[in-house]
């Protein structure tokens, strides 16, 4: 069993692991953990959903722009040609290409956060599924990363639009900001993401949809949340 540091154990004293907290109270607690590391920790939201990811109609996947961003400029690449490539570059894409970009990734290059593709490029990048799929970086229409509106997609993902997907256990993990964010901004992002997930509830899901929710920093204990 992994031994916890003195810092972590001290932070754990701020949280009752048997209790679920209202969002305002949870944010107050996690804000007290700010400044305990040398970097600005990412605040993570974890949602355990009452879905069966093996069923196609219950797969929760997509992307969303949070109202206050996530405090990080993401590295975005784009698979495009011609005028679309020009638009992608103008919108701030970090790298743009077609066949040559595919070969670069096949060679092992994965130094980017988000990959976006024009619809007509999918015939060229389908072979990258085995490489980008496990990384969560394969362009997908459901995630908003396969599109013909390249300018908007690049602008939004550079600004902090996030992708999410329920894993095999029906759990969704999402960054919702930084510990340095104000309580008001963290709350706005949290409520926005939770509401987005609620609106995606599959019609075939019966019973409790959001089973558990937890808030945590990159290196902090988790705080249970009350979800209404």
WORAMO-V465285 format. One record per residue. RES is the residue in three letters. SS is DSSP state (A for helix, B for strand, O for the rest). PHI is phi in degrees with one decimal (* if undefined). Layout:
res=RES ss=SS phi=PHI
res=RES ss=SS phi=PHI
//
This chain:
res=UNK ss=O phi=*
res=UNK ss=O phi=-67.7
res=UNK ss=O phi=-81.6
res=UNK ss=O phi=-85.5
res=UNK ss=O phi=-73.0
res=UNK ss=A phi=-61.1
res=UNK ss=A phi=-60.4
res=UNK ss=A phi=-63.3
res=UNK ss=A phi=-62.6
res=UNK ss=A phi=-67.9
res=UNK ss=A phi=-67.4
res=UNK ss=A phi=-63.0
res=UNK ss=O phi=-68.3
res=UNK ss=O phi=-81.1
res=UNK ss=O phi=-122.2
res=UNK ss=O phi=-92.3
res=UNK ss=O phi=-64.7
res=UNK ss=O phi=-92.9
res=UNK ss=O phi=-112.9
res=UNK ss=B phi=-109.8
res=UNK ss=B phi=-107.7
res=UNK ss=O phi=-64.6
res=UNK ss=A phi=-54.7
res=UNK ss=A phi=-58.8
res=UNK ss=A phi=-68.0
res=UNK ss=A phi=-63.5
res=UNK ss=A phi=-67.6
res=UNK ss=A phi=-58.5
res=UNK ss=A phi=-67.2
res=UNK ss=A phi=-69.0
res=UNK ss=A phi=-66.1
res=UNK ss=O phi=-69.0
res=UNK ss=O phi=-90.4
res=UNK ss=O phi=-66.5
res=UNK ss=O phi=86.0
res=UNK ss=O phi=-89.4
res=UNK ss=O phi=-130.8
res=UNK ss=O phi=-83.6
res=UNK ss=O phi=-130.9
res=UNK ss=O phi=-81.8
res=UNK ss=O phi=-68.0
res=UNK ss=B phi=-78.8
res=UNK ss=B phi=-94.0
res=UNK ss=B phi=-115.2
res=UNK ss=B phi=-111.8
res=UNK ss=B phi=-119.8
res=UNK ss=B phi=-120.0
res=UNK ss=B phi=-96.8
res=UNK ss=B phi=-105.1
res=UNK ss=O phi=-84.9
res=UNK ss=O phi=-122.8
res=UNK ss=O phi=-115.0
res=UNK ss=O phi=-58.6
res=UNK ss=O phi=-74.0
res=UNK ss=O phi=-91.2
res=UNK ss=A phi=-56.3
res=UNK ss=A phi=-81.6
res=UNK ss=A phi=-118.3
res=UNK ss=O phi=-77.3
res=UNK ss=O phi=-96.0
res=UNK ss=B phi=-153.7
res=UNK ss=B phi=171.4
res=UNK ss=B phi=-147.2
res=UNK ss=B phi=-154.0
res=UNK ss=O phi=-93.8
res=UNK ss=O phi=-82.2
res=UNK ss=O phi=-58.5
res=UNK ss=O phi=-112.9
res=UNK ss=O phi=68.5
res=UNK ss=O phi=-122.8
res=UNK ss=O phi=75.6
res=UNK ss=O phi=-150.5
res=UNK ss=O phi=-87.2
res=UNK ss=O phi=-92.0
res=UNK ss=O phi=-86.4
res=UNK ss=B phi=-116.6
res=UNK ss=B phi=-114.5
res=UNK ss=B phi=-135.6
res=UNK ss=B phi=-94.4
res=UNK ss=O phi=-159.9
res=UNK ss=O phi=-134.8
res=UNK ss=A phi=55.4
res=UNK ss=A phi=-61.5
res=UNK ss=A phi=-65.3
res=UNK ss=A phi=-64.9
res=UNK ss=A phi=-64.4
res=UNK ss=A phi=-64.0
res=UNK ss=A phi=-63.7
res=UNK ss=A phi=-64.2
res=UNK ss=A phi=-64.6
res=UNK ss=O phi=-80.4
res=UNK ss=O phi=108.7
res=UNK ss=O phi=-59.3
res=UNK ss=O phi=-78.7
res=UNK ss=B phi=-154.9
res=UNK ss=B phi=-133.2
res=UNK ss=B phi=-175.7
res=UNK ss=O phi=-130.8
res=UNK ss=A phi=-60.2
res=UNK ss=A phi=-67.6
res=UNK ss=A phi=-73.0
res=UNK ss=A phi=-61.1
res=UNK ss=A phi=-63.7
res=UNK ss=A phi=-62.5
res=UNK ss=A phi=-71.7
res=UNK ss=A phi=-60.2
res=UNK ss=O phi=-80.2
res=UNK ss=O phi=111.7
res=UNK ss=O phi=-78.1
res=UNK ss=O phi=-137.1
res=UNK ss=O phi=-82.6
res=UNK ss=O phi=-157.8
res=UNK ss=O phi=-98.1
res=UNK ss=B phi=-136.5
res=UNK ss=B phi=-115.3
res=UNK ss=B phi=-116.8
res=UNK ss=B phi=-136.1
res=UNK ss=O phi=-69.6
res=UNK ss=A phi=-53.6
res=UNK ss=A phi=-70.6
res=UNK ss=A phi=-85.4
res=UNK ss=A phi=-60.4
res=UNK ss=A phi=-67.3
res=UNK ss=A phi=-90.3
res=UNK ss=A phi=-103.4
res=UNK ss=A phi=-56.1
res=UNK ss=A phi=-66.6
res=UNK ss=A phi=-86.0
res=UNK ss=A phi=-54.1
res=UNK ss=A phi=-68.9
res=UNK ss=A phi=-89.4
res=UNK ss=A phi=-84.2
res=UNK ss=O phi=-55.9
res=UNK ss=O phi=-62.4
res=UNK ss=O phi=-85.4
res=UNK ss=O phi=72.4
res=UNK ss=O phi=-116.7
res=UNK ss=O phi=-72.7
res=UNK ss=O phi=-55.4
res=UNK ss=O phi=-148.9
res=UNK ss=O phi=-59.1
res=UNK ss=O phi=-64.5
res=UNK ss=O phi=-87.0
res=UNK ss=O phi=80.4
res=UNK ss=O phi=-104.1
res=UNK ss=B phi=-118.8
res=UNK ss=O phi=-157.7
res=UNK ss=O phi=-101.1
res=UNK ss=O phi=-99.0
res=UNK ss=A phi=-61.8
res=UNK ss=A phi=-58.2
res=UNK ss=A phi=-65.1
res=UNK ss=A phi=-61.5
res=UNK ss=A phi=-63.5
res=UNK ss=A phi=-59.0
res=UNK ss=A phi=-69.4
res=UNK ss=A phi=-71.8
res=UNK ss=A phi=-65.3
res=UNK ss=A phi=-80.7
res=UNK ss=O phi=124.3
res=UNK ss=O phi=-59.7
res=UNK ss=B phi=-112.7
res=UNK ss=B phi=-99.3
res=UNK ss=B phi=-147.1
res=UNK ss=B phi=-159.7
res=UNK ss=O phi=-67.6
res=UNK ss=O phi=-82.5
res=UNK ss=O phi=-62.0
res=UNK ss=O phi=-96.7
res=UNK ss=O phi=78.9
res=UNK ss=B phi=-106.5
res=UNK ss=B phi=-110.0
res=UNK ss=B phi=-115.0
res=UNK ss=B phi=-148.8
res=UNK ss=B phi=-77.3
res=UNK ss=B phi=-124.3
res=UNK ss=B phi=140.2
res=UNK ss=B phi=-123.0
res=UNK ss=O phi=-61.6
res=UNK ss=O phi=-76.2
res=UNK ss=O phi=-62.5
res=UNK ss=O phi=-70.4
res=UNK ss=A phi=-59.6
res=UNK ss=A phi=-62.7
res=UNK ss=A phi=-70.6
res=UNK ss=A phi=-63.2
res=UNK ss=A phi=-64.2
res=UNK ss=A phi=-60.5
res=UNK ss=A phi=-67.6
res=UNK ss=A phi=-59.2
res=UNK ss=A phi=-64.9
res=UNK ss=A phi=-65.1
res=UNK ss=A phi=-68.6
res=UNK ss=A phi=-60.8
res=UNK ss=A phi=-64.2
res=UNK ss=A phi=-62.6
res=UNK ss=A phi=-65.8
res=UNK ss=A phi=-59.5
res=UNK ss=A phi=-69.7
res=UNK ss=O phi=-95.2
res=UNK ss=O phi=-56.2
res=UNK ss=O phi=-65.6
res=UNK ss=O phi=-61.7
res=UNK ss=O phi=-81.9
res=UNK ss=O phi=-82.5
res=UNK ss=O phi=-111.7
res=UNK ss=O phi=78.9
res=UNK ss=O phi=-69.1
res=UNK ss=O phi=-89.1
res=UNK ss=B phi=-95.8
res=UNK ss=B phi=-77.2
res=UNK ss=B phi=-142.4
res=UNK ss=B phi=-141.4
res=UNK ss=B phi=-137.0
res=UNK ss=B phi=-115.5
res=UNK ss=B phi=-156.1
res=UNK ss=B phi=-98.1
res=UNK ss=O phi=-54.5
res=UNK ss=O phi=-132.6
res=UNK ss=O phi=-128.7
res=UNK ss=O phi=-66.7
res=UNK ss=O phi=-86.3
res=UNK ss=B phi=-119.8
res=UNK ss=B phi=-68.8
res=UNK ss=B phi=-113.9
res=UNK ss=O phi=-86.4
res=UNK ss=O phi=-114.3
res=UNK ss=O phi=-100.5
//
